[in-house]
Amino acid sequence: MDIQQYVKKVTAPYKYLYLFVIQFLDEEGTIHRLENAGKRNRLLVRRSYRVRVVCDRIIKATVHPLKKEIKVEELAERELVFDGSTAYDIAHEIEHLKKKEIRGESLWGFKFLK
C-alpha cells in the first residue's frame, strides 16, 4: 500500500463534550451494562437509557483530534435529550458528581460456560 492509499484510510471521529448548568434532569428506561469501576474489576450496572437535561446554559465543545482543534459554543437550546451510550455516560458522570459509590455486580459473579 502506498502512502496515498494509507492517508485516505486514516480518520478520527469528532468528540463532543458538554458542560451543563442543570436545572432539571429526567432519566428513563434501564439498560444493564458492564462498566469499569475505577481500579476495581468491571461491574454490571444499571444505567438510564434516555436522559433529558433542562439547563440554564449548555456549552458544547467539539474536539477534532487530527487537527488538534477544539470549537467551543454556547447552545441556544436549554433542553437536550440523549439516548443510548451518551445517556449512559451522562448518568455515570452525574453519579460521580453526587459522590455516590458506583454499585453493581462483579463480573466474577457470572457463570462461565463452555
C-alpha positions as CSV (number, residue, x, y, z in Angstrom):
1,M,0.0,0.0,0.0
2,D,1.4,3.4,-1.0
3,I,1.3,6.4,1.3
4,Q,-1.7,8.0,-0.6
5,Q,-3.8,4.9,-0.1
6,Y,-2.8,4.8,3.6
7,V,-3.6,8.5,4.2
8,K,-7.1,8.1,2.7
9,K,-7.9,5.4,5.3
10,V,-6.8,7.5,8.4
11,T,-9.7,9.1,10.2
12,A,-10.6,10.3,13.7
13,P,-14.1,11.0,14.8
14,Y,-15.1,14.2,16.4
15,K,-15.6,14.1,20.1
16,Y,-18.4,16.2,21.7
17,L,-18.1,17.4,25.2
18,Y,-20.9,19.1,27.1
19,L,-21.0,21.4,30.1
20,F,-24.4,21.7,31.6
21,V,-25.6,24.1,34.2
22,I,-28.5,21.8,35.1
23,Q,-31.9,22.9,36.5
24,F,-33.6,19.6,35.9
25,L,-32.5,16.0,35.0
26,D,-35.0,13.4,33.9
27,E,-34.0,9.8,33.3
28,E,-36.0,7.0,31.8
29,G,-35.5,3.4,30.8
30,T,-32.9,1.0,32.1
31,I,-30.0,-0.7,30.5
32,H,-27.7,-3.2,32.2
33,R,-24.1,-2.8,31.1
34,L,-20.6,-3.7,32.1
35,E,-18.5,-0.7,33.2
36,N,-15.0,-0.3,34.5
37,A,-15.4,1.0,38.1
38,G,-12.1,2.8,38.7
39,K,-9.4,0.4,39.9
40,R,-11.8,-2.3,40.6
41,N,-13.0,-5.0,38.2
42,R,-15.8,-4.5,35.8
43,L,-19.2,-4.3,37.3
44,L,-22.7,-5.0,35.9
45,V,-24.5,-1.7,36.5
46,R,-27.9,-0.2,35.7
47,R,-28.0,3.0,33.7
48,S,-30.7,5.2,32.2
49,Y,-31.4,4.6,28.6
50,R,-32.6,8.1,27.9
51,V,-31.6,11.3,29.8
52,R,-33.3,14.7,29.4
53,V,-31.5,17.8,30.8
54,V,-33.1,21.2,31.2
55,C,-30.4,23.8,31.7
56,D,-29.7,27.4,32.4
57,R,-26.7,27.1,30.0
58,I,-25.3,24.4,27.7
59,I,-21.8,24.7,26.4
60,K,-20.7,22.3,23.7
61,A,-17.0,21.6,22.8
62,T,-16.3,19.8,19.5
63,V,-12.9,18.2,19.6
64,H,-11.2,17.4,16.2
65,P,-8.3,15.1,17.2
66,L,-6.4,15.2,13.9
67,K,-6.5,19.0,13.6
68,K,-5.9,19.3,17.3
69,E,-8.6,21.9,17.5
70,I,-11.5,22.5,19.9
71,K,-14.5,24.5,18.9
72,V,-16.5,25.9,21.9
73,E,-20.0,27.3,21.6
74,E,-22.9,28.1,23.8
75,L,-26.1,26.4,22.5
76,A,-29.3,28.4,22.2
77,E,-31.2,25.3,23.3
78,R,-32.0,24.9,27.0
79,E,-33.1,21.3,26.8
80,L,-31.5,18.3,25.3
81,V,-32.4,14.6,25.2
82,F,-29.7,11.9,24.8
83,D,-30.3,8.2,24.1
84,G,-28.0,5.2,24.2
85,S,-24.4,5.4,25.0
86,T,-24.3,9.2,25.6
87,A,-27.2,8.9,28.1
88,Y,-25.3,6.1,29.9
89,D,-22.2,8.3,30.1
90,I,-24.2,11.3,31.4
91,A,-25.9,9.1,34.1
92,H,-22.5,7.7,35.1
93,E,-20.9,11.2,35.4
94,I,-23.9,12.5,37.4
95,E,-23.3,9.6,39.8
96,H,-19.7,10.8,40.3
97,L,-20.9,14.4,40.8
98,K,-23.3,13.2,43.5
99,K,-20.3,11.4,45.1
100,K,-22.3,8.2,45.0
101,E,-20.4,4.9,45.2
102,I,-20.7,3.0,41.9
103,R,-22.6,-0.1,42.7
104,G,-23.0,-3.2,40.6
105,E,-22.5,-6.9,40.4
106,S,-18.9,-8.1,39.9
107,L,-18.1,-9.9,36.7
108,W,-16.7,-12.7,38.8
109,G,-20.3,-13.5,40.0
110,F,-21.2,-14.5,36.5
111,K,-21.3,-18.2,35.4
112,F,-18.6,-19.2,33.0
113,L,-19.9,-21.6,30.3
114,K,-18.3,-23.8,27.7
